[in-house]
Amino acid sequence: MSNADAPRQLGQLLTGTEAKGIADRLADGDTLTAALKVVAVGQRAEVRRLLDAVAGGAGAAVQRILVLRAIEGARALPTTLSPLWTMPGHLAQSGPLTTSVPRLVDSARHAITCSTFNFQRSSALWTSLREAAQRGEVVVRIYMDSRAADGRGQQWSPSTAEVAAHLAPAEVWRTKEFDGSYVRNHAKFLAIDHRLLLVTSANFSWSAENNNVEFGVLIDNPNLTEAVERELREAEGNLYERAG
């Protein structure tokens, strides 16, 4: 790879949030090692290699910041919306929601955030999320409803502890009691690489993915996706606890 290829490679590797975080830290005078803490551990060596290829020696920090700011700006793309449907008998005429979910998970390079009411082992997501979680470079984060998974009479669904074991080393967060009553997690979405956001009516089960009429919207907007992920992360500790 030539030095001229490094900015393009960085643009493919970093999200807008990651590029902004590194640039902000470098602008504040942090070392490159400290600045790279905003990037997933498995990606840091490659990002460092590419940043070293972008610039070195005197003025390197300024040149790196300029490239990172360009990536940040390029990631701020206009919103693209795609409707997705599931219908029995493959009758849906627009995008297929059923096949989109595992395909999106399989395409992830850096991060997956999944919020669901519960899981069923029959769901295609059950397998694809496990495969993604076991790829060291992909950080997987799950939010689910504790009573839906751990309550009485729910033997057909894996418990939150079983989900955590199945998806290890992913972080699995379950709802807990807040202000005297248990919180219900009914938000259903997938966030891929801090950019793509799939919001869906479907539970992650075989019946929802094959027999029901379900509707979803795939949104390509880094700012919205990152804001949704941040909202749940900030609720951790108050509304959620770690499972496993």
QUIMOUR-V877759 format. One record per residue. N is the residue number from 1. RES is the residue in one small letter. PSI is psi as a letter, one per 30 degrees, with the letter a starting at -180 (none if undefined). Layout:
n->N res->RES psi->PSI
n->N res->RES psi->PSI
This chain:
n->1 res->m psi->k
n->2 res->s psi->l
n->3 res->n psi->e
n->4 res->a psi->f
n->5 res->d psi->f
n->6 res->a psi->e
n->7 res->p psi->e
n->8 res->r psi->e
n->9 res->q psi->e
n->10 res->l psi->e
n->11 res->g psi->e
n->12 res->q psi->f
n->13 res->l psi->e
n->14 res->l psi->k
n->15 res->t psi->l
n->16 res->g psi->e
n->17 res->t psi->e
n->18 res->e psi->e
n->19 res->a psi->e
n->20 res->k psi->e
n->21 res->g psi->e
n->22 res->i psi->e
n->23 res->a psi->e
n->24 res->d psi->e
n->25 res->r psi->e
n->26 res->l psi->e
n->27 res->a psi->f
n->28 res->d psi->f
n->29 res->g psi->g
n->30 res->d psi->l
n->31 res->t psi->l
n->32 res->l psi->e
n->33 res->t psi->e
n->34 res->a psi->e
n->35 res->a psi->e
n->36 res->l psi->f
n->37 res->k psi->f
n->38 res->v psi->f
n->39 res->v psi->k
n->40 res->a psi->k
n->41 res->v psi->e
n->42 res->g psi->f
n->43 res->q psi->f
n->44 res->r psi->e
n->45 res->a psi->e
n->46 res->e psi->e
n->47 res->v psi->e
n->48 res->r psi->e
n->49 res->r psi->e
n->50 res->l psi->e
n->51 res->l psi->e
n->52 res->d psi->e
n->53 res->a psi->f
n->54 res->v psi->e
n->55 res->a psi->k
n->56 res->g psi->l
n->57 res->g psi->a
n->58 res->a psi->k
n->59 res->g psi->g
n->60 res->a psi->e
n->61 res->a psi->e
n->62 res->v psi->e
n->63 res->q psi->e
n->64 res->r psi->e
n->65 res->i psi->e
n->66 res->l psi->e
n->67 res->v psi->e
n->68 res->l psi->e
n->69 res->r psi->e
n->70 res->a psi->e
n->71 res->i psi->e
n->72 res->e psi->e
n->73 res->g psi->e
n->74 res->a psi->f
n->75 res->r psi->f
n->76 res->a psi->i
n->77 res->l psi->l
n->78 res->p psi->l
n->79 res->t psi->k
n->80 res->t psi->k
n->81 res->l psi->k
n->82 res->s psi->j
n->83 res->p psi->k
n->84 res->l psi->k
n->85 res->w psi->l
n->86 res->t psi->k
n->87 res->m psi->k
n->88 res->p psi->k
n->89 res->g psi->g
n->90 res->h psi->h
n->91 res->l psi->f
n->92 res->a psi->k
n->93 res->q psi->f
n->94 res->s psi->a
n->95 res->g psi->k
n->96 res->p psi->j
n->97 res->l psi->e
n->98 res->t psi->e
n->99 res->t psi->f
n->100 res->s psi->e
n->101 res->v psi->e
n->102 res->p psi->e
n->103 res->r psi->e
n->104 res->l psi->e
n->105 res->v psi->e
n->106 res->d psi->f
n->107 res->s psi->f
n->108 res->a psi->k
n->109 res->r psi->f
n->110 res->h psi->e
n->111 res->a psi->k
n->112 res->i psi->k
n->113 res->t psi->k
n->114 res->c psi->k
n->115 res->s psi->k
n->116 res->t psi->l
n->117 res->f psi->e
n->118 res->n psi->a
n->119 res->f psi->l
n->120 res->q psi->k
n->121 res->r psi->f
n->122 res->s psi->f
n->123 res->s psi->k
n->124 res->a psi->f
n->125 res->l psi->f
n->126 res->w psi->e
n->127 res->t psi->e
n->128 res->s psi->e
n->129 res->l psi->e
n->130 res->r psi->e
n->131 res->e psi->e
n->132 res->a psi->e
n->133 res->a psi->f
n->134 res->q psi->f
n->135 res->r psi->j
n->136 res->g psi->f
n->137 res->e psi->f
n->138 res->v psi->k
n->139 res->v psi->k
n->140 res->v psi->k
n->141 res->r psi->k
n->142 res->i psi->k
n->143 res->y psi->k
n->144 res->m psi->l
n->145 res->d psi->k
n->146 res->s psi->e
n->147 res->r psi->e
n->148 res->a psi->e
n->149 res->a psi->e
n->150 res->d psi->f
n->151 res->g psi->l
n->152 res->r psi->k
n->153 res->g psi->g
n->154 res->q psi->h
n->155 res->q psi->f
n->156 res->w psi->f
n->157 res->s psi->k
n->158 res->p psi->k
n->159 res->s psi->l
n->160 res->t psi->e
n->161 res->a psi->e
n->162 res->e psi->e
n->163 res->v psi->e
n->164 res->a psi->e
n->165 res->a psi->e
n->166 res->h psi->e
n->167 res->l psi->g
n->168 res->a psi->k
n->169 res->p psi->g
n->170 res->a psi->l
n->171 res->e psi->k
n->172 res->v psi->k
n->173 res->w psi->k
n->174 res->r psi->l
n->175 res->t psi->l
n->176 res->k psi->a
n->177 res->e psi->k
n->178 res->f psi->k
n->179 res->d psi->h
n->180 res->g psi->f
n->181 res->s psi->l
n->182 res->y psi->k
n->183 res->v psi->k
n->184 res->r psi->k
n->185 res->n psi->j
n->186 res->h psi->g
n->187 res->a psi->k
n->188 res->k psi->j
n->189 res->f psi->l
n->190 res->l psi->k
n->191 res->a psi->k
n->192 res->i psi->k
n->193 res->d psi->h
n->194 res->h psi->g
n->195 res->r psi->e
n->196 res->l psi->k
n->197 res->l psi->j
n->198 res->l psi->j
n->199 res->v psi->k
n->200 res->t psi->l
n->201 res->s psi->f
n->202 res->a psi->k
n->203 res->n psi->l
n->204 res->f psi->i
n->205 res->s psi->l
n->206 res->w psi->e
n->207 res->s psi->e
n->208 res->a psi->e
n->209 res->e psi->f
n->210 res->n psi->e
n->211 res->n psi->f
n->212 res->n psi->l
n->213 res->v psi->j
n->214 res->e psi->k
n->215 res->f psi->k
n->216 res->g psi->l
n->217 res->v psi->k
n->218 res->l psi->j
n->219 res->i psi->k
n->220 res->d psi->j
n->221 res->n psi->j
n->222 res->p psi->e
n->223 res->n psi->e
n->224 res->l psi->e
n->225 res->t psi->e
n->226 res->e psi->e
n->227 res->a psi->e
n->228 res->v psi->e
n->229 res->e psi->e
n->230 res->r psi->e
n->231 res->e psi->e
n->232 res->l psi->e
n->233 res->r psi->e
n->234 res->e psi->f
n->235 res->a psi->f
n->236 res->e psi->k
n->237 res->g psi->e
n->238 res->n psi->e
n->239 res->l psi->f
n->240 res->y psi->l
n->241 res->e psi->l
n->242 res->r psi->k
n->243 res->a psi->l
n->244 res->g psi->none
